[in-house]
Amino acid sequence: MHLSQDTDEIRSVAIDDRAGSMMHIDVIGYIKSPFAQKFAVPRQPVLCPSVISTIHFYPPYSDPRAFEGLEGFSHIHVLFLFDRAPYDRFKATVRPPRLGGNTHVGVFASRSPFRPSRIGLSVVRLLKIEVVNGKTTLVVSGADLVDNTPIIDIKPYIPFVDIRSDATGGYASSIPPLKDVEFACATDMLNDREIVILKEILAQDPRPAYKGDDDAREYQTIVLNLDIRFKVGSKCVTVTQIKRIENGQQSI
């Protein structure tokens, strides 16, 4: 699979099928999010509701007429590509973080990025539809996507269809346990919103799922233009260092 750029800023995805022919899927836009790298991106969209992102569209998909009526929906489905997930062959099983990273389940019983077409799906809250110079941008909250992730479709979330009272969640039937977050360094360079977002992200323990509580390693991630260093204990994540990155992606 590769991204190609055509005229009028339209991107397409080329996927080889078993017969050796090519299938093309248009990439209609991309997301701008606070997550500069895969590490520490929330594992599900509901877990960091304070994160604000913007979805930008390439012409002709940015035409405001394509979004008429969307303002009546509070949430949307975002279909995207796991473009940064390495994938060279089909693997029937994966090890989901929810099961500790050591137990195998079928790839189609997971939301792993390591899947045949690398298509992802997230439900996010639609905060605002903005139109500037005839181009549409969607402002959303709670997205679990790396910055510049390719977007391939937008669909409205319809409650009477998408909420199923009799649904069961298998091995992921409840929200995973969260850890406390403490700051062992100065936070005076942060605003209140940044502190809230960092707590939401780190409380999930973004380390590989197989890591135990006796892990003494210091981890690093970049989010919100911030270089964050932290350590993880049995009940608490301790932030050891925060540095603001100049000329990086915009904070929110």
N, C-alpha and C positions, 0 to 999 in steps of 0.2 A: 504494500500500500504506500502511495506517495501523494503529496500535495502538488498540484500543478497550477500555474497562474496563466489565465487566458486573458482575452481582451475585456475591457470594461470592468476590470478588477474582480471578475468571477473566478473563484478557485474551485477546483474539482478534485475529488479523490478517486484514484484509479485502483481497482481491486482485481487481482487475477482470480478467475474461477478455475474449477478443475479442468475445464476444457481448454484452458489457455487463453480464452478471450478476456476482454476487459469490461468491467462495469464501472460507470462513473456516477459519483454522488456529488452534487454541488455543495460546497461549503458556503453558507449564506452569510457568515460573519464570524466574529470572535468575541471573547469576553475579556474585559479588563477587571482583574481581581487583585486583592492584596497579596496573593500567594505567588511568590517569585519562583518557587520550586515545589516539587511533589511532596517532599518531606514536610509533615505537619498540616497538610491539607486535610480538612475534616473527612472522616470516612463515610459520612452521610450528610445530606444537605440540612437536615433538621438540627444538627448539633451545634451550629454556630449562627444563630439567627441575627446577630448584630453585624455580621459581615455584609458590607454593601459592595456590589459589583455593577458594572455596566456592560450591556451587550450591544455591540456595534455591528452594523450590517453593510455588506458590499452592495453597490448598485447592481441590478435593479431592485434587490430585495429590501433596500432601505426606503422604498417608496411608501409614504405615509398611508396610502390607500390599502396596503397589505395588512395594516394593523387596525383598521376600522372595526370597532366593536370590542376590541381586546380590553379597553378600559373598564369594562363591566366585570372582569374576572380578577379575583384577588391573587390567584396563583397561576403559574404556567409550568408546563412540562418543557424542559430544555433537552434536546437531543444533541449530543456532541461526540467528538472523537477523542479517544485516549491516544493522542498523537505522540506522547512521550513514553508510552509503555512499549518496551522492546518485544517483538513478537516475530518468530521465524517459522513456527510450525504449530499445528494444533495440539493442545494438551487437554485431555479429557477431564483432568482433575486439577483443583487448585487448593490452596490452604488459606481459608479466610481468616482475617485477624480476629473475628468474633469468637472463633474456636481456639484461640491461642496461637495460631500460626503453625501448628504442627499436625492438625487433623485435616485429612483430605475430604473434599466433597466434589461432586460434579460441577464443572464450570458453569453449567446452566442452572445450577442451584445456588449461584453466587452472583455478586455484583463486581467481581474481579475485573480489573482493566485488561487482564490477559485473556482475551476472548477473540474468536475468529475475525470479526469485522471491527473490533475495538470501538463499538458504538456504546456510549453511555447515556444514561437518562437520569435527570434530577428534577425534582419539584421545588420551585423557589417562589417566594412571594414577589409579586409585581408591585413595586412602589410608585413608579411613574413612567409615563411614556413621553419622551422629549423629541421634538422635531426642530432641528437647526439646519438652515439652508436646504430645506427639502429632504433631509436625511433623518431617519428615525433611530433613536437609541432607547433601549429599555433599561431602567434602573431597577435592580432586584436585590433582595436580601436573602442570606442563607445559602448562597451557592457554594458548592464544594469542588470548584474547578481551578486549575492552575491558570495563572495569567496567560492570556493569548491562546487559550484552548479554542480550536475550531468549532464553530456551531453549525449544525446541519439542518436543524428544524426547530420550530417553536409551535407548541399546541396549547390551547387553553385547558386548564384543570377544571373539570366539571364535577362538582361534588356528588350529584346523585348517581353518577357513573363510577367515579374513581374512589369513593369511600364505600367500602364493603364492611358492614357490621359483623359479618360472619367469617371474615378473613382470619387466617392463622399465619404466624410468622416463622414457623419452623424453629431453627436454632437461633434466630434473631427476633424473638418475640417481644423484647423489651429494650429500653434504652440502656446502653452499657454503663457500668458504674463509672463515676467521675472522681478525680482526685482534687484535693485542695491545691491552690496555687499561692505561693508566697514569693515575695521579692526580697532577695538578699543583696540588692544593689539599688542605686538611686533611680527614682522614677520621675524626677522633676521634669524631664524632657517629654514626658507623655501627657496627652490629654486624657480626660475621663473615658472617652469612647475607646481609645487605644488600649487602655487598661482592661476594660470590659472584654474587648475582642481577644486580647492575649490570654486572659483567664479562660474564656470559652474554648480556645484552641488547645491550650496546654493541659487543661483539666481532663482531656480525653486520653492523655499519655500517647503522644504521636510516635513513640518508638516502635520498632518491629514487635509484633505481638508476642513473639516467643521470649522476649527479654524478661528476666525475673526482677524481683524487688531488690536483689543484692547487686544490682548493676551500678558500678561506681563511675561510669563514663560520663563526661560532660558532652551534651549534644548541642548542635547548632542548627538554626533555621533562619530564613529571611522572610519576613512578613511585614506589611505596612511600612516599607522603607526602613525596617529595623532589623539589625543583626542581633539575634537573640541566642544566648547561651543558657543552658539549663541542665539540671540533674533531676533524676526521678527516684523517689523513695517509695515505700510501701503504700503510703497514704497521701503523699504530697509531692508536687512538682515545685522545685525551687529555682527561680530565675537568678542566675549568677552574674549576668552581664547584659547590658543593652547598649547598643550603639546605633545612632541614626545614620543611615546611608545617604550621603549627598548625591544629588543628580540621579537618583534611582527612580523607581516607579512611584507614583503619587500616593501619598497617604490619604485617608478618608476622614 
